[in-house]
Structure formats: C-alpha cells, structure tokens
C-alpha cells in the first residue's frame, strides 16, 4: 500500500516514514500544503496522512480542495489542536479520521488499517482467497492452516493482490503502489517478488491462486468471488 504524508515537522515526518516503511508501506512525503495538494491528486495513494497546521495552505484547505477535485483517497488528519470544533471542522472538510498529537505509532497503524477496512467488503480486516488467509494487523499469513513467512515487501505485494482479487494487476500498478518515488527499482523487480510469492503460497498446493497473464500482468484468483 502507498501512503502520502503531508507534515511540515520533518522530524515527525521522517519518523512516520521510517516506521511505515518498516511495515512494508511505500511512503512519499510533502512538507507544505501546496505540494501536499498537488501530490494528493495522484490516484496511486491508498491513504493520505494530512497535518492540519501547514505552511502555504492548511490541512482544512487541502482536504476541501482534494474533495472538490473528486479525490476519494481516505484522509487521516493529524493535529495538535484537540478542540471539538477543530475535529468537527476536519471531518466536515472531508477527512475520514482525526488523530490528535502526540500519539502512539501503534494507534496510527490501527487507524490506517481501519481506513483500509472501509474499502473492503470484509469488515473483520482479514483477507481471504480460498484457503489463503492474510491478517493486516498481525502480518500473519497462512494457507490451509500452515503459516507462511514473508518479508515486508512480499507481504505488501500479497496484501495488494488480495485487496483486488480476480483483478489483473500490471507491473506498473504494482510498482506504483509498493515503491516510493525516491526508490530506484529494477525493471524486473515485480517479477522477482511474484516468483518468490508463488514458491511460498502455491508450490506446495494443487490449487494455484497466483496467475501470470503474459504481456498483461498478474492476478490473485479468489474462488469465492466472481471476477
């Protein structure tokens, strides 16, 4: 999943970026409202973390502008202002959730998972394709009840595929959602991770879930859902 952090406090921004990258997220950063709004219009983001007090344009203005431009990306607003009127203003401007500073990183992680659940048909948060299970909260993956160990990037790719079951995911789509702008990736990096995932989730099972469509991309087949 790919996240945009719009926060002018560079120390906090760097801390959030490093923590979320360790979780397997691709993270981009902006340090003022004008850049945040411009980057936020990019459809590749799954969530925007938006500070309220920003130079150039505050978070309320950025949020309203994005919603007026029909940007539907979930927005989590951050602020040191915890007055009820500020929280109401943030939500009324189009934010999906509101988190008051200071906060624990685990609470931020939980709120991000909650926002992603809103986009999912399964509100439990668990992702399932046949006998393949993925828990975004614990990063636990299993197939037919057997645990599977994945690296952070393997987990992120599998989660992305499982959030879009039976849908063709091109290499470009995978790169856009899993790697930040400032990360240089080899042209075959997605193929490499797909091969690693296939060995771990499919090779020991008769029913194959991960498909390669030559010249097109990849698809995670979910027998329980219609394409």
N, C-alpha and C positions, 0 to 999 in steps of 0.2 A: 504494500500500500504506500501511496505517496502523500506526504504532508507538506504544507506550506506554513512556516512560522513567520508571522509579522510581529516583530518585537524590537523596540529600539534599544533596550538594555542588552548590549552584546554579550555580557557575561551570562545572563539568564538564557539568552537565545542559544549560545554555544552549549550550555549545559543541557538544555532541552534537546538540541540537535544530537548531541553525542548519546544521550540516554535512548532516544528513539531509534537512532541508527543501530545501537546495540540490540534493540528489539527486532531489527530486520526491516524497519521502515526506511524508505527513501525520503530524504528531508531537504527542502530548499528553504532559504531564509531571505527576508526583506527587513529593512530597518526603518522604514518610514511608510506613511500611509499611501503616498503616491505610487511607490514601487510595489507595495503590497496589493493595491487595487489592480495594477497592470498585470502582475503575475497571477493574481487570483482569477483573472478571466480565462486563464489556461484551463482547458477541460480535463487535464491529466491528474488534477489533485483529487484525492479521496476525502480529505478534511483540510480545513484552514484553521490554524490557531491564531487568533487575532487579538492583539493587545488593544486596550481602549485608548490610552494616552500615547499618541504617536505624533511625531513632527510631520508637517506638511498637510496631513488630513487625519482626523482622529478616527478611532475604530467605528464609532457610530456612522460617520460619513462613508467610510469604506464599505461597511456592511450594507448600508442602504444603496450605495451605488452598484455594488455587485448584484444585489437582488433586483434592482431596477433594470439591470442588463441581463436578467434571467439566468444568472449563475445560481445553480441549485446545490452546489457543493456544501456539505454540512460545515457550519462555522461554530467553533468554540471560542468564546470571548474571554480574555484574561483582563483583570483589572485589580488595582489596589483599592478601588472605591467599592465599598460593600453596602452603600445606602440602597434601600429598597427602590427608590426612584431610578437609580442608575441601573439596577438589574432589570427593572421593567423596560427602561429605555433601550437597553441592549437587546432584549428579546423582541421588543417591538420593531427594532431596526432590521430584524431578520436573522439574528443569531439563533442557533439551535440549542445552545447551552452556555452556561456562565460559570466561571471559576474565579474565586477571589484569591489574590496573592496575600501572604505566602501560602503555598500548597505543597503537598507531598507528591512526588513523581508518580507514586502508585495510584493516587486518586486521578491524576491526569490520564494515566493509562486506562483506568476503568471507564472514565468518561469517553475516551476515544473509542473503546470497544462498544460502549452503549450507543454512540452515534452510528457506528458501522452496523450495529444490530437493527437500527431503524430502517436501513436499506435492505435488510434480509427478510425473507419470508419466515425464517425460523427465529423467533424472539428469544430462544434459550441461549443463543450465541454460538451453539455448536454447529459445525458444518459437517455435512454427511453426503457421501456419494457411494451408494451401495453399502459395502461393509467397511468403507474408509471413513474414519472419524478424525476431525481436527478441532481442537479446543483453543481458540484465540487467547483465552485468559491464562491458561497454563502452558501453552505451546506444546501440548501433548498431542501426538499423532499415533493412530493405531489402525491396523487393518485386520479384520477377522479376530479382533481382540488382542493382536500381537503388537506391542509398542514398536514404533519406528523412530529412530534417532535422525534428526535433520539439523543441518546448520541453519543459521538465522536467515540466510538468503534462500536456501532451499525451502524453508518454512514459508517465507514471504511469497515465493512463487506459487507454491501449492495452495496457500490461502487465496491468492488472487484467482487462480484457476477454479477453486471450489466456490468462490463467490460468484462465478459466472459459468455455472455448469452447462454443458452441451453447447457452449458458445465458442466459436472459433476465435482464438487469441493469436494475433500476429506477433512476430518478433518485435516489431516496432511498438506495439501496445505493451508488451511485457517490459521492454526496456524503459518506456516512458513511466510506467507505474512503479518500477522497482529500483531505478537508479537515479540519483540526483543529477542536476545539470552539471555540477562541477566534477562528476565522476567520469573518468575515461574508461570505456568498456570495449572489449574486443568485439569484432563483428559476429563472432560465433558464441558469445557468452551465454545467450539464452539456450542455444542448442546443448551446450555443455551441461547446464543445470537441468534441462529436460532429461538428458540421458541419466544423470545421477538420480533424479526423482524416479524415473522408470525402473531403475535397478532396485530401488528401495520399496516402491509401492506395488509394482506389477510383476517383477520377475518370478517371484515365488507363488504366484496365484494364476489359476487357469483363466479367470475372467480379467481382461485387461481394461483399465479405466483411462489411461493416458494415451491419447491418439496423436499421431503426427500426420498432418494433411500436407503432402508435398507441394511446395510452392505457395502455400497459404499460411499455415501456422500450426497451432496445437489446440486440442480440445480435451477437457476433462469430462468424461462421459459419466453421467449420473443416471443409472437405470430407473431411478424413482421419479425422475422428472421428464416431461416431454420436451424435446428440442424446441 
